Amino acid sequence: MTTATPAPEAQQPSTPTPLPMPGDGDWLEWVATRGEQQLALVRELVDGLKADPPTEALEVLRVWNEAQVALSNAASVGSLFAEVHPDASVRERAEGVAQEVQKLDTDLGLDTDLYAVLAGIDGSGLDRDAARVLERTLRDFRRSGVDRDEATRERLRALSEKAILLSQEFSKNIREDVRSITVTPDRLEGMPQDWVDAHPVGADGLVTVTTDYPDVVPFRTFARDAEARRAITSEFLTIGWPANDRVLQDLFAVRREHASLLGYDTWADYDAEIKMIGKGSAIGEFVDRITELSTDSAERDKGVLLERMRQDVPDATDIDGADVFYYAELVRKEQLAVDAQLVRTYFPFEQVRQGLLDVTGRLFGLEWTPVTAGEAGTWHADVATYDVSSGGQRIGRIHLDLHPREGKYKHAAQFDLVRGVTDTQLAEGVLVCNFNRGLMEHDEVVTLFHEFGHLVHHVVAGRQRWVRFSGVATEWDFVEAPSQMLEEWAWDASVLATFARNAEGDTIPADLVDAMRRADDFGKGYQARTQMFYAALSYDFHTRETDDLTARLRELMGRYSVFPYLEGTHMHCAFGHLDGYSSAYYTYMWSLVIAKDMFSAFDKDDLFDPEVAGAYRDKVLAQGGRRDAADLVEDFLGRPYTFDAYAAWLAE
């Protein structure tokens, strides 16, 4: 196993062990007990803090930290297992835990007696980290409305409880609404043979294509049947409709009222206050700036797509979401000499997973040791578990749940299982994706690297005294930057050569990787415009009220995307980021700007340079939330971040 210089040890815990899980045992009981015990501990600690507060400021914060650790533990169980457990009854119980966590968290934030204890301590003697904990804690209380009158606090409490129920309903509607089309075998022309082999003809003589990613992404990319592509695209862009249209309207209304009661003009103003961007209006300005920067490139590359489409459809006047992926693939194959079906032969899933571990181990000085299913006690046979070590000492554990199944979360994300706290508990994270078990598209490889970046961040930053700084605890519009930067390693020929091999054992050729990079540059302008459409949608829905979300979506798409609306679709109903990111989907592009700047510090001829990689690991990742993101980046780069690297990349 290849590793780099070990990460420096800071107050290395010696006693914490991984969280015991039941494996083949009673998950319903385990989830309920884990949630109830942790919530009971929170209440016990808070009651003691209010009844007999310590005289020392540091001791008050220590007890509060213990309460926050327990609350985090309960929250992790609720949020993770509501999305991944194969048993619907366990998912439902986990949702109940999440509701209880939200209720208690809201109650704590509105508890005037608890606030008085924390606001009354003298923080003048605290060190930098403890002072930051106190400052951020008091800020959280004020943002929760603790200083409002009793009637307002009660209304805020009711809104918070309603919001978690709506969020869960929104997610459940997406998770459970798997749609499909059926086609005759002759309509699979263009599809990779391994995909065809995995989709046998049914008794009715038809093949089923679902809206799950391993089906819909290859089909939209390779299927030559335009009508079938349009049919599955329409189904994919209508997941969650019409149920989630109502849910979103209710959720937006709750957020509007919540912000108003706290004195903010819009939810975006409230939400942006604690992010790098600082204020809601800056989101719109950022969206317009990126739109302007990317327009020339977007229009140029869209023109190339349309010209290629006209070879098949001579009277075509525009190209929409049912055809973009297909013709982009043809352009890359015919004009840029990159055949995605050839490329994917170098990326068998098992090789990619091991290659990812080897690459990140070498880059960050980590070792990944497989843990048997029996020892890990995980929730499904698909889950692969690894202990994470640095310098020979275990610092965390990860669980990779990477294949689709019924009732499972449909996208790709990292979930906390345990947030690491020095001398108390080991950091554990879960990567949840939906890849097939055979050959992967290179885009999927990039996605895997991206999401794994969150997992690395969670573990490397998991040795913290204060739980609020543990893991991915930076401002929310920075959290994607480290993961976006890790994508660069999935595009480097020398890196890919370490694991990308076809069935004959041939390593992916460097000239093919170079062509892939050139082909990836194609379309980045219109992809940026599409991202700005999503960001505008996220921002607009939280700053203005509209009776018809689809109509407003259509207007915004016309303004920001270079591709037209696909008739009869309602993509907002499955746009999961409208829940978790709310008005802040701009985060992805904001983070990309920073990621491009951070990557400029690396030597592109030696991406494993231990000095640069070590500095990045220690100054950015390992810090967690101990400092503001802008300060972390400036410490690493030796200067404030700029738009320069991003603008240069976009202009290439």
C-alpha positions as CSV (number, residue, x, y, z in Angstrom):
1,M,0.0,0.0,0.0
2,T,1.4,3.4,-1.0
3,T,1.4,6.2,1.4
4,A,3.0,9.7,1.8
5,T,4.4,11.4,4.8
6,P,2.0,10.8,7.6
7,A,-0.2,13.6,8.8
8,P,1.0,15.2,12.0
9,E,-0.8,14.0,15.1
10,A,-2.7,16.5,17.2
11,Q,-3.8,15.2,20.6
12,Q,-4.1,11.8,19.1
13,P,-6.9,9.7,20.7
14,S,-5.9,6.3,21.9
15,T,-9.1,4.8,23.3
16,P,-12.0,5.6,20.9
17,T,-13.2,2.7,18.9
18,P,-15.7,2.4,16.0
19,L,-19.4,2.5,16.6
20,P,-20.7,-1.0,17.2
21,M,-23.6,-1.8,14.7
22,P,-25.9,-4.8,14.7
23,G,-25.2,-6.3,11.3
24,D,-27.7,-9.1,10.9
25,G,-29.3,-8.1,14.2
26,D,-32.2,-5.9,15.2
27,W,-31.7,-2.6,13.4
28,L,-35.0,-1.2,14.4
29,E,-34.1,-1.6,18.0
30,W,-30.6,-0.3,17.5
31,V,-31.6,2.9,15.7
32,A,-34.3,3.6,18.2
33,T,-32.0,3.0,21.2
34,R,-29.1,4.9,19.7
35,G,-31.3,7.9,19.1
36,E,-33.1,7.8,22.4
37,Q,-29.9,7.4,24.5
38,Q,-28.1,10.2,22.8
39,L,-31.1,12.6,23.1
40,A,-31.6,11.6,26.8
41,L,-27.9,12.5,27.4
42,V,-28.4,15.9,25.7
43,R,-31.3,16.7,28.0
44,E,-29.4,15.5,31.1
45,L,-26.4,17.6,30.3
46,V,-28.4,20.7,29.5
47,D,-30.6,20.3,32.6
48,G,-27.4,20.1,34.8
49,L,-25.9,23.1,33.0
50,K,-29.0,25.2,33.8
51,A,-29.5,23.9,37.3
52,D,-25.9,24.3,38.5
53,P,-23.7,26.1,36.0
54,P,-20.0,25.8,36.5
55,T,-18.1,28.9,37.5
56,E,-15.4,28.5,34.9
57,A,-16.1,29.5,31.4
58,L,-14.1,26.6,29.9
59,E,-16.1,24.1,32.0
60,V,-19.4,25.5,30.8
61,L,-18.2,25.1,27.2
62,R,-17.0,21.6,27.9
63,V,-20.4,20.5,29.2
64,W,-22.1,22.2,26.2
65,N,-19.7,20.4,23.9
66,E,-20.6,17.0,25.4
67,A,-24.3,17.9,24.8
68,Q,-23.5,18.9,21.2
69,V,-21.6,15.6,20.6
70,A,-24.6,13.6,21.8
71,L,-27.0,15.7,19.6
72,S,-24.8,15.1,16.6
73,N,-24.7,11.4,17.2
74,A,-28.5,11.2,17.2
75,A,-28.7,13.4,14.1
76,S,-26.3,11.2,12.2
77,V,-28.3,8.1,12.9
78,G,-31.5,9.7,11.8
79,S,-30.3,11.4,8.6
80,L,-28.2,8.4,7.4
81,F,-30.4,5.4,8.0
82,A,-33.6,7.2,6.8
83,E,-31.8,7.3,3.4
84,V,-29.9,4.0,3.2
85,H,-31.4,1.2,5.3
86,P,-33.0,-1.5,3.2
87,D,-35.8,-2.0,5.6
88,A,-38.6,0.6,5.2
89,S,-39.6,0.3,8.9
90,V,-36.0,1.2,9.9
91,R,-36.0,4.1,7.5
92,E,-39.2,5.3,9.0
93,R,-37.9,5.0,12.6
94,A,-34.8,6.9,11.6
95,E,-37.0,9.6,10.2
96,G,-38.6,9.7,13.6
97,V,-35.2,10.1,15.3
98,A,-34.4,13.0,12.9
99,Q,-37.7,14.7,13.9
100,E,-36.9,14.3,17.6
101,V,-33.4,15.8,17.0
102,Q,-34.8,18.7,15.1
103,K,-37.4,19.4,17.9
104,L,-34.8,19.2,20.6
105,D,-32.3,21.4,18.7
106,T,-35.0,24.0,18.2
107,D,-36.0,23.8,21.8
108,L,-32.4,24.4,22.9
109,G,-32.0,27.3,20.5
110,L,-35.0,29.0,22.0
111,D,-34.2,28.2,25.7
112,T,-33.7,31.6,27.3
113,D,-32.4,30.0,30.5
114,L,-29.7,28.0,28.7
115,Y,-28.8,31.1,26.6
116,A,-28.4,33.1,29.9
117,V,-25.9,30.6,31.2
118,L,-23.8,30.7,28.0
119,A,-24.2,34.5,27.4
120,G,-23.2,35.2,31.1
121,I,-19.8,33.6,31.1
122,D,-16.6,35.6,30.9
123,G,-14.7,34.5,27.8
124,S,-11.8,36.8,28.2
125,G,-9.4,34.0,29.3
126,L,-10.4,31.5,26.6
127,D,-8.0,30.3,24.0
128,R,-8.7,31.0,20.3
129,D,-10.7,27.8,19.6
130,A,-12.8,28.1,22.8
131,A,-13.5,31.7,22.1
132,R,-14.6,30.8,18.6
133,V,-16.9,28.1,20.0
134,L,-18.5,30.7,22.4
135,E,-18.9,33.4,19.7
136,R,-20.4,30.9,17.2
137,T,-22.7,29.4,19.9
138,L,-24.1,32.8,20.9
139,R,-24.5,33.7,17.3
140,D,-26.5,30.5,16.7
141,F,-28.8,31.4,19.7
142,R,-29.5,34.8,18.3
143,R,-30.2,33.4,14.8
144,S,-32.6,30.9,16.4
145,G,-34.7,33.8,17.9
146,V,-33.9,33.3,21.5
147,D,-34.2,37.0,22.1
148,R,-37.7,37.3,20.6
149,D,-40.9,37.5,22.6
150,E,-42.6,34.3,23.7
151,A,-45.2,34.2,21.0
152,T,-42.5,34.6,18.3
153,R,-40.4,31.9,19.8
154,E,-43.4,29.5,19.8
155,R,-44.1,30.2,16.2
156,L,-40.4,29.7,15.3
157,R,-40.6,26.4,17.1
158,A,-43.7,25.3,15.1
159,L,-42.1,26.3,11.8
160,S,-39.0,24.4,12.6
161,E,-40.9,21.2,13.3
162,K,-43.0,21.7,10.1
163,A,-39.8,22.2,8.1
164,I,-38.2,18.9,9.0
165,L,-41.4,17.0,8.1
166,L,-41.6,18.7,4.8
167,S,-37.9,18.0,4.1
168,Q,-38.4,14.3,4.9
169,E,-41.5,14.1,2.7
170,F,-39.6,15.8,-0.2
171,S,-36.7,13.4,0.1
172,K,-39.0,10.4,0.4
173,N,-41.0,11.3,-2.7
174,I,-37.8,11.4,-4.7
175,R,-36.3,8.3,-3.2
176,E,-39.4,6.2,-3.9
177,D,-40.5,7.5,-7.3
178,V,-38.5,5.3,-9.6
179,R,-39.9,5.7,-13.1
180,S,-39.3,3.7,-16.2
181,I,-40.0,3.1,-19.9
182,T,-40.1,-0.1,-21.8
183,V,-38.6,-0.6,-25.3
184,T,-38.2,-3.4,-27.8
185,P,-34.6,-4.8,-28.0
186,D,-34.0,-3.2,-31.4
187,R,-34.3,0.3,-29.8
188,L,-31.2,-0.4,-27.7
189,E,-28.9,0.3,-30.7
190,G,-25.8,2.2,-29.6
191,M,-25.9,1.0,-26.0
192,P,-22.8,-0.7,-24.6
193,Q,-22.9,-4.4,-24.7
194,D,-22.4,-4.9,-20.9
195,W,-25.4,-2.6,-20.3
196,V,-27.5,-4.6,-22.8
197,D,-26.4,-7.8,-21.1
198,A,-27.5,-6.4,-17.7
199,H,-31.0,-5.6,-19.1
200,P,-32.6,-8.9,-20.3
201,V,-35.7,-9.0,-22.4
202,G,-38.8,-9.6,-20.2
203,A,-41.6,-12.1,-20.8
204,D,-43.4,-9.4,-22.7
205,G,-40.6,-9.0,-25.2
206,L,-39.6,-5.6,-23.8
207,V,-36.6,-4.2,-22.0
208,T,-37.1,-1.9,-19.0
209,V,-35.1,1.3,-18.6
210,T,-35.4,3.0,-15.2
211,T,-34.7,6.5,-14.0
212,D,-32.0,5.2,-11.6
213,Y,-28.6,6.6,-12.6
214,P,-27.0,3.4,-13.8
215,D,-29.8,3.2,-16.4
216,V,-30.7,6.7,-17.3
217,V,-27.2,8.2,-17.7
218,P,-25.8,5.7,-20.2
219,F,-29.2,5.6,-22.1
220,R,-29.3,9.4,-22.5
221,T,-25.6,9.3,-23.6
222,F,-25.5,6.4,-26.1
223,A,-29.0,5.3,-27.2
224,R,-29.5,6.2,-30.9
225,D,-33.3,6.1,-30.7
226,A,-34.2,9.8,-30.2
227,E,-37.8,9.0,-29.2
228,A,-36.7,6.6,-26.5
229,R,-34.1,9.1,-25.2
230,R,-36.8,11.8,-25.0
231,A,-39.1,9.4,-23.2
232,I,-36.7,8.4,-20.4
233,T,-35.4,12.0,-20.1
234,S,-39.0,13.2,-19.6
235,E,-39.6,10.6,-17.0
236,F,-36.3,11.5,-15.2
237,L,-37.2,15.2,-15.2
238,T,-40.6,14.5,-13.8
239,I,-39.6,12.5,-10.7
240,G,-41.4,13.6,-7.6
241,W,-44.1,15.5,-9.5
242,P,-46.8,16.5,-8.7
243,A,-46.4,15.6,-5.0
244,N,-43.3,17.6,-4.5
245,D,-44.6,20.7,-6.2
246,R,-47.0,21.2,-3.2
247,V,-44.2,20.1,-0.7
248,L,-41.9,22.8,-2.1
249,Q,-44.5,25.5,-2.0
250,D,-45.1,24.7,1.7
251,L,-41.4,24.5,2.5
252,F,-40.7,27.8,0.8
253,A,-43.5,29.4,2.7
254,V,-42.2,28.1,6.0
255,R,-38.7,29.5,5.2
256,R,-40.1,32.9,4.2
257,E,-42.0,33.2,7.5
258,H,-39.1,32.0,9.5
259,A,-36.8,34.6,8.0
260,S,-39.4,37.3,8.4
261,L,-39.9,36.6,12.1
262,L,-36.2,37.0,12.6
263,G,-36.1,40.4,10.8
264,Y,-34.7,39.3,7.4
265,D,-36.2,40.4,4.1
266,T,-35.8,36.9,2.5
267,W,-34.6,33.4,3.4
268,A,-31.6,34.0,1.2
269,D,-30.6,36.9,3.4
270,Y,-30.9,34.8,6.5
271,D,-29.1,31.9,5.1
272,A,-26.2,33.8,3.4
273,E,-25.3,35.7,6.6
274,I,-23.1,32.9,7.9
275,K,-21.6,31.9,4.6
276,M,-18.6,33.2,2.7
277,I,-20.8,35.2,0.4
278,G,-22.1,37.2,3.3
279,K,-25.5,38.5,2.0
280,G,-28.3,37.3,-0.1
281,S,-28.1,39.9,-2.8
282,A,-24.5,38.8,-3.5
283,I,-25.8,35.5,-4.8
284,G,-27.6,37.1,-7.7
285,E,-24.6,39.2,-8.5
286,F,-22.4,36.1,-8.5
287,V,-24.8,34.2,-10.7
288,D,-24.8,37.1,-13.2
289,R,-21.0,37.3,-13.1
290,I,-20.5,33.7,-13.9
291,T,-23.2,33.8,-16.6
292,E,-21.4,36.7,-18.3
293,L,-18.0,35.0,-18.1
294,S,-19.3,31.7,-19.6
295,T,-21.7,33.0,-22.3
296,D,-19.3,33.1,-25.3
297,S,-18.0,29.7,-24.6
298,A,-21.5,28.3,-24.0
299,E,-22.9,29.7,-27.3
300,R,-19.9,28.5,-29.3
301,D,-20.1,24.9,-28.0
302,K,-23.9,24.8,-28.2
303,G,-23.5,25.8,-31.9
304,V,-21.3,22.8,-32.4
305,L,-23.9,20.5,-30.9
306,L,-26.7,21.9,-33.0
307,E,-24.6,21.6,-36.2
308,R,-23.9,17.9,-35.4
309,M,-27.6,17.3,-34.7
310,R,-28.6,18.8,-38.0
311,Q,-26.7,15.9,-39.7
312,D,-29.5,13.7,-38.3
313,V,-32.3,16.2,-38.1
314,P,-31.8,18.8,-40.9
315,D,-34.6,21.1,-39.8
316,A,-33.5,21.3,-36.1
317,T,-33.5,24.8,-34.8
318,D,-32.6,24.1,-31.2
319,I,-31.3,21.3,-29.0
320,D,-32.8,20.4,-25.5
321,G,-32.1,18.1,-22.6
322,A,-33.3,15.0,-24.5
323,D,-30.5,15.3,-27.0
324,V,-27.6,17.3,-25.4
325,F,-25.9,14.3,-23.8
326,Y,-26.1,12.2,-26.9
327,Y,-24.8,14.8,-29.3
328,A,-22.1,15.9,-26.9
329,E,-20.9,12.3,-26.8
330,L,-20.9,12.2,-30.7
331,V,-19.0,15.4,-30.9
332,R,-16.4,14.1,-28.5
333,K,-16.1,10.8,-30.4
334,E,-16.2,12.2,-34.0
335,Q,-14.5,15.5,-33.6
336,L,-12.4,15.2,-30.5
337,A,-11.4,11.5,-30.9
338,V,-12.8,10.3,-27.6
339,D,-15.1,7.3,-27.6
340,A,-16.7,7.0,-24.2
341,Q,-17.5,3.4,-24.8
342,L,-13.8,2.7,-25.3
343,V,-12.9,4.9,-22.3
344,R,-15.2,3.0,-20.0
345,T,-13.5,-0.3,-20.7
346,Y,-10.6,1.0,-18.6
347,F,-12.7,1.6,-15.6
348,P,-14.1,-1.6,-14.0
349,F,-15.7,-0.7,-10.7
350,E,-13.5,-2.8,-8.4
351,Q,-10.3,-1.4,-9.9
352,V,-11.6,2.1,-9.7
353,R,-12.5,1.7,-6.0
354,Q,-9.1,0.3,-5.1
355,G,-7.4,2.9,-7.3
356,L,-9.2,5.7,-5.5
357,L,-8.0,4.3,-2.1
358,D,-4.4,4.0,-3.4
359,V,-4.4,7.5,-4.8
360,T,-5.9,9.3,-1.8
361,G,-3.7,7.2,0.6
362,R,-0.6,8.3,-1.2
363,L,-1.7,11.9,-1.5
364,F,-2.9,12.4,2.1
365,G,-0.6,10.0,4.0
366,L,-3.4,7.7,4.9
367,E,-3.8,3.9,5.0
368,W,-7.1,2.1,4.3
369,T,-7.5,-1.3,5.9
370,P,-10.4,-3.5,4.9
371,V,-12.8,-4.5,7.7
372,T,-14.9,-7.6,7.4
373,A,-18.7,-7.2,7.2
374,G,-19.0,-9.3,10.4
375,E,-16.7,-7.0,12.3
376,A,-18.2,-3.8,10.9
377,G,-21.8,-4.9,11.4
378,T,-23.1,-2.8,8.5
379,W,-26.6,-2.5,7.1
380,H,-26.2,-4.2,3.7
381,A,-23.9,-6.7,2.0
382,D,-22.9,-4.1,-0.6
383,V,-21.2,-1.9,2.0
384,A,-17.4,-2.0,2.1
385,T,-15.7,-0.8,5.3
386,Y,-12.2,0.4,5.9
387,D,-10.3,1.6,8.9
388,V,-8.3,4.8,8.3
389,S,-4.9,5.1,9.7
390,S,-2.2,7.9,9.7
391,G,1.3,7.1,10.8
392,G,0.1,3.6,11.9
393,Q,-2.6,4.9,14.2
394,R,-6.3,4.6,13.5
395,I,-8.0,8.0,13.0
396,G,-11.3,6.9,11.6
397,R,-13.5,4.4,9.7
398,I,-15.3,4.8,6.4
399,H,-18.2,2.8,4.8
400,L,-18.7,2.8,1.1
401,D,-22.3,2.1,0.0
402,L,-22.0,2.5,-3.7
403,H,-24.7,0.6,-5.6
404,P,-28.4,1.3,-6.1
405,R,-31.2,-0.6,-4.4
406,E,-34.9,-0.1,-3.7
407,G,-35.6,2.6,-1.2
408,K,-32.1,4.0,-1.1
409,Y,-31.0,7.6,-1.6
410,K,-30.8,8.2,-5.3
411,H,-28.0,10.7,-5.7
412,A,-24.4,10.8,-4.4
413,A,-23.4,12.2,-1.0
414,Q,-21.3,11.8,2.1
415,F,-23.1,11.2,5.4
416,D,-21.8,11.4,8.9
417,L,-22.1,8.3,11.0
418,V,-20.0,9.7,13.9
419,R,-18.2,13.1,14.1
420,G,-14.7,12.7,15.5
421,V,-13.9,14.2,18.9
422,T,-10.4,13.8,20.4
423,D,-10.3,11.2,23.2
424,T,-14.1,10.7,22.9
425,Q,-15.2,9.1,19.6
426,L,-13.7,8.1,16.3
427,A,-14.7,9.8,13.1
428,E,-16.8,7.6,10.8
429,G,-18.3,8.6,7.5
430,V,-20.4,6.9,4.9
431,L,-20.2,7.5,1.1
432,V,-23.6,6.8,-0.6
433,C,-23.6,6.6,-4.4
434,N,-25.5,4.7,-7.1
435,F,-22.9,3.2,-9.5
436,N,-23.3,-0.1,-11.5
437,R,-21.1,-3.1,-10.6
438,G,-19.4,-3.3,-14.0
439,L,-17.8,-0.7,-16.2
440,M,-17.9,2.9,-15.1
441,E,-18.2,6.0,-17.3
442,H,-15.3,8.4,-16.7
443,D,-17.8,11.0,-15.5
444,E,-18.7,8.5,-12.8
445,V,-15.1,8.1,-11.8
446,V,-14.8,11.8,-11.4
447,T,-18.0,11.8,-9.3
448,L,-16.5,9.1,-7.1
449,F,-13.3,11.1,-6.5
450,H,-15.4,14.2,-5.8
451,E,-17.6,12.5,-3.2
452,F,-14.7,10.7,-1.6
453,G,-13.1,14.1,-1.1
454,H,-15.9,14.8,1.4
455,L,-15.2,11.6,3.2
456,V,-11.5,12.3,3.5
457,H,-12.3,15.8,4.8
458,H,-14.6,14.3,7.4
459,V,-12.0,11.9,8.7
460,V,-8.8,14.1,8.4
461,A,-10.6,16.9,10.3
462,G,-12.1,14.5,12.8
463,R,-9.5,15.0,15.5
464,Q,-10.9,18.0,17.2
465,R,-11.6,19.0,20.8
466,W,-14.8,20.9,19.9
467,V,-17.4,19.0,17.9
468,R,-18.6,22.0,16.0
469,F,-15.2,22.2,14.3
470,S,-15.1,18.5,13.5
471,G,-15.2,17.2,9.9
472,V,-16.6,19.2,7.1
473,A,-17.4,22.1,9.4
474,T,-16.5,25.1,7.3
475,E,-18.9,27.6,5.8
476,W,-21.3,25.8,3.6
477,D,-20.3,27.6,0.4
478,F,-16.8,26.3,0.8
479,V,-17.5,22.6,1.5
480,E,-17.5,21.6,-2.1
481,A,-14.1,23.2,-2.9
482,P,-11.8,20.4,-1.5
483,S,-13.9,17.7,-3.3
484,Q,-13.9,19.7,-6.6
485,M,-10.2,20.0,-6.4
486,L,-9.7,16.2,-5.8
487,E,-11.5,15.7,-9.2
488,E,-8.3,16.9,-10.8
489,W,-6.5,13.6,-9.8
490,A,-9.1,11.7,-11.8
491,W,-8.0,13.6,-15.0
492,D,-4.3,13.1,-14.7
493,A,-2.8,10.5,-17.0
494,S,-0.1,9.4,-14.6
495,V,-2.6,9.0,-11.8
496,L,-5.1,7.1,-14.0
497,A,-2.3,4.8,-15.2
498,T,-2.0,3.4,-11.7
499,F,-5.5,1.8,-11.8
500,A,-7.2,2.3,-15.2
501,R,-6.7,-1.0,-17.1
502,N,-9.0,-2.9,-19.5
503,A,-9.8,-6.6,-19.5
504,E,-6.6,-7.4,-21.4
505,G,-4.5,-5.7,-18.7
506,D,-3.6,-2.7,-20.9
507,T,-3.2,0.6,-19.1
508,I,-5.2,3.6,-20.4
509,P,-3.0,5.4,-22.9
510,A,-1.7,8.8,-22.0
511,D,-2.8,10.3,-25.4
512,L,-6.3,9.0,-24.8
513,V,-6.4,10.8,-21.4
514,D,-5.1,14.0,-23.0
515,A,-7.9,13.7,-25.6
516,M,-10.4,13.1,-22.7
517,R,-9.2,16.3,-21.1
518,R,-9.6,18.3,-24.3
519,A,-13.1,16.7,-24.8
520,D,-14.0,17.6,-21.2
521,D,-13.2,21.2,-22.0
522,F,-15.9,21.1,-24.7
523,G,-19.1,22.2,-23.2
524,K,-17.8,23.7,-20.0
525,G,-19.3,27.1,-20.9
526,Y,-22.8,25.7,-21.4
527,Q,-22.4,23.5,-18.3
528,A,-21.5,26.7,-16.3
529,R,-24.6,28.4,-17.7
530,T,-26.7,25.3,-16.7
531,Q,-25.2,25.5,-13.2
532,M,-26.2,29.2,-13.0
533,F,-29.7,28.2,-14.0
534,Y,-29.8,25.9,-11.1
535,A,-28.3,28.5,-8.8
536,A,-30.8,31.1,-10.0
537,L,-33.7,28.7,-9.4
538,S,-32.5,28.0,-5.9
539,Y,-32.1,31.7,-5.1
540,D,-35.2,32.9,-6.9
541,F,-37.6,30.4,-5.2
542,H,-36.4,31.6,-1.8
543,T,-36.6,35.3,-2.6
544,R,-39.9,35.7,-4.4
545,E,-43.2,34.0,-4.1
546,T,-44.7,32.3,-7.2
547,D,-47.9,30.4,-7.7
548,D,-46.6,28.3,-10.5
549,L,-43.1,26.9,-9.9
550,T,-42.9,25.2,-13.3
551,A,-43.7,28.5,-15.1
552,R,-41.1,30.3,-13.1
553,L,-38.6,27.5,-13.7
554,R,-39.2,28.0,-17.4
555,E,-38.6,31.7,-17.3
556,L,-35.3,31.3,-15.4
557,M,-34.2,28.5,-17.7
558,G,-34.8,30.9,-20.6
559,R,-32.6,33.5,-19.0
560,Y,-29.7,31.5,-17.7
561,S,-29.5,28.2,-19.5
562,V,-28.6,28.1,-23.2
563,F,-30.9,25.1,-23.6
564,P,-34.7,25.3,-23.9
565,Y,-37.2,23.9,-21.4
566,L,-38.4,20.4,-22.2
567,E,-42.1,20.5,-22.5
568,G,-44.1,18.7,-19.7
569,T,-41.2,18.4,-17.2
570,H,-40.9,19.6,-13.7
571,M,-37.2,19.1,-12.7
572,H,-37.5,21.1,-9.5
573,C,-39.6,18.4,-7.9
574,A,-36.5,16.1,-7.8
575,F,-33.9,18.9,-7.3
576,G,-32.9,17.6,-3.9
577,H,-30.6,20.6,-3.3
578,L,-33.6,22.8,-2.9
579,D,-33.9,21.1,0.5
580,G,-30.4,20.8,1.9
581,Y,-28.8,23.8,0.1
582,S,-32.0,25.8,0.0
583,S,-31.1,29.2,-1.6
584,A,-27.4,28.4,-1.8
585,Y,-26.9,26.2,-4.8
586,Y,-24.5,28.8,-6.1
587,T,-22.2,27.0,-3.6
588,Y,-21.0,24.6,-6.3
589,M,-19.7,27.3,-8.6
590,W,-18.4,29.5,-5.8
591,S,-16.5,26.5,-4.5
592,L,-15.2,25.7,-8.0
593,V,-13.7,29.2,-8.3
594,I,-11.8,28.5,-5.0
595,A,-10.9,24.9,-6.0
596,K,-9.3,26.1,-9.3
597,D,-7.2,28.6,-7.3
598,M,-6.1,26.1,-4.7
599,F,-5.1,23.6,-7.4
600,S,-2.9,26.2,-9.0
601,A,-0.5,25.6,-6.0
602,F,0.1,22.0,-7.1
603,D,2.8,21.0,-9.6
604,K,0.8,19.5,-12.5
605,D,3.9,17.3,-13.3
606,D,3.9,15.9,-9.8
607,L,0.5,15.9,-8.2
608,F,1.8,13.8,-5.3
609,D,4.5,16.4,-4.2
610,P,4.5,15.6,-0.4
611,E,5.3,19.2,0.6
612,V,2.3,20.7,-1.3
613,A,0.0,17.9,-0.5
614,G,1.0,17.9,3.2
615,A,0.5,21.6,3.5
616,Y,-3.0,21.4,1.9
617,R,-4.0,18.5,4.1
618,D,-2.8,20.3,7.3
619,K,-3.7,23.9,6.5
620,V,-7.1,23.3,4.9
621,L,-8.5,19.8,5.5
622,A,-7.3,19.0,9.0
623,Q,-8.5,22.4,10.4
624,G,-12.1,21.5,10.0
625,G,-14.1,24.6,11.2
626,R,-11.4,26.1,13.4
627,R,-10.9,29.1,11.1
628,D,-12.9,30.9,8.4
629,A,-12.6,29.3,5.0
630,A,-11.1,32.4,3.5
631,D,-8.3,32.3,6.1
632,L,-7.7,28.6,5.5
633,V,-7.2,29.2,1.8
634,E,-5.0,32.3,2.3
635,D,-2.8,30.3,4.7
636,F,-2.4,27.6,2.1
637,L,-1.9,29.8,-0.9
638,G,0.0,32.6,0.9
639,R,-2.5,35.1,-0.5
640,P,-6.3,35.7,-0.7
641,Y,-8.1,33.6,-3.3
642,T,-9.0,35.2,-6.6
643,F,-11.1,34.5,-9.7
644,D,-8.0,34.4,-11.9
645,A,-7.5,30.6,-12.1
646,Y,-11.2,30.0,-12.8
647,A,-11.4,32.7,-15.5
648,A,-8.3,31.3,-17.2
649,W,-9.7,27.8,-17.1
650,L,-13.0,28.9,-18.5
651,A,-11.3,30.8,-21.3
652,E,-9.1,27.9,-22.4
